[in-house]
Amino acid sequence: QVRLVESGGGLVQPGESLSLSCVASRTIFTIHTMGWYRQAPGKQRELVATITSGESTNYADFVKGRFTISRDNAKKTVYLQMSGLKPEDTAVYYCTADVKLGSTYTYWGQGTQVTVSS
């Protein structure tokens, strides 16, 4: 069972930067795509960014140019570097990890709160 733990969330002012990390526990299964989702109060959960095992990345339009996703396969860690933060970026951020065992299974972390406010 893949277990994910996010860290790095907190309170920042608009325009500032913040970096998130998510570590996957040791597993015998190969982790393929990892990603970040977020959910703001009163809104649906939305995809922020993904990164494949080959380090191919994909970003939502609303964060492209501001956020950067990366991973360290040896450490089984995915990162999200955020800059130019806006109040609308306020949300709980979740990391994910996909494992393919015939079909794809997506594992979720418990989330970390990011609040952007003056």
Sequence and secondary structure as in RCSB ss.txt:
>XXXX:A:sequence
QVRLVESGGGLVQPGESLSLSCVASRTIFTIHTMGWYRQAPGKQRELVATITSGESTNYADFVKGRFTISRDNAK
KTVYLQMSGLKPEDTAVYYCTADVKLGSTYTYWGQGTQVTVSS
>XXXX:A:secstr
   EEEE  EEE TT  EEEEEEE   SS EEEEEEEEE TTS  EEEEEE TT  EEE TTTBTTEEEEEETTT
TEEEEEE S  GGG EEEEEEEEEESSSEEEEE   EEEEE  
